[in-house]
């Protein structure tokens, strides 16, 4: 979902973090808005957090990506 929001932001040339965050919450709906408000803050060791990256970091920590072990993409040659 985050990738879709970022793709749309690039397409519509939205560069302001506040507008990107609004797009993320609108696209994600009420459940995502509630999670964004209730999940604990995540400290970014590298710094550089802004209004958009803070909720994205929260969601990434709460929903870590998992690799599907049963299905592997074949390498393209």
C-alpha positions in Angstrom: 0.0 0.0 0.0 2.8 2.4 0.9 4.4 1.8 -2.5 1.1 2.8 -4.3 0.9 6.0 -2.3 4.5 6.8 -3.1 3.9 6.0 -6.8 0.9 8.3 -6.9 2.8 11.1 -5.1 5.5 10.9 -7.7 3.0 10.9 -10.6 1.1 13.9 -9.2 4.4 15.6 -8.2 3.4 15.8 -4.5 6.6 16.5 -2.6 5.4 17.9 0.7 5.5 15.3 3.5 2.3 16.5 5.0 0.4 15.9 1.8 2.0 12.5 1.4 0.9 11.6 4.9 -2.6 12.7 4.2 -2.6 10.6 1.0 -1.4 7.6 3.0 -4.1 7.9 5.6 -6.9 8.6 3.0 -5.8 5.6 0.9 -5.5 3.4 4.0 -8.8 4.3 5.5 -10.0 4.6 9.0 -8.2 1.5 10.3 -4.8 2.9 9.1 -5.7 6.3 10.6 -6.4 4.7 14.0 -3.2 2.6 13.8 -1.2 5.7 13.0 -2.5 7.4 16.1 -2.2 4.5 18.5 1.1 2.7 17.5 4.1 3.7 19.6 6.7 6.0 18.0 9.7 4.3 16.3 13.1 5.9 16.7 14.9 6.3 13.4 18.6 5.9 14.2 19.7 7.6 11.0 17.5 10.7 11.7 15.8 12.4 8.9 12.2 11.6 10.0 9.5 13.8 8.8 5.7 13.9 9.0 5.4 11.2 6.3 8.2 8.8 7.3 7.1 8.6 11.0 3.8 6.8 10.3 5.4 4.7 7.6 8.1 3.6 10.0 5.4 2.8 12.6 3.5 0.6 10.1 6.6 -1.1 8.9 7.6 -2.1 12.4 4.0 -3.2 13.3 3.6 -5.2 10.0 7.1 -6.5 9.1 7.5 -7.9 5.6 7.8 -11.6 5.3 9.3 -13.7 2.5 7.1 -16.4 1.1 9.1 -19.6 1.5 6.8 -21.7 -0.6 6.8 -19.5 -3.6 10.1 -18.2 -5.0 10.3 -16.1 -8.2 12.4 -17.8 -10.9 15.4 -15.7 -11.9 14.9 -14.0 -15.2 17.7 -14.4 -17.8 
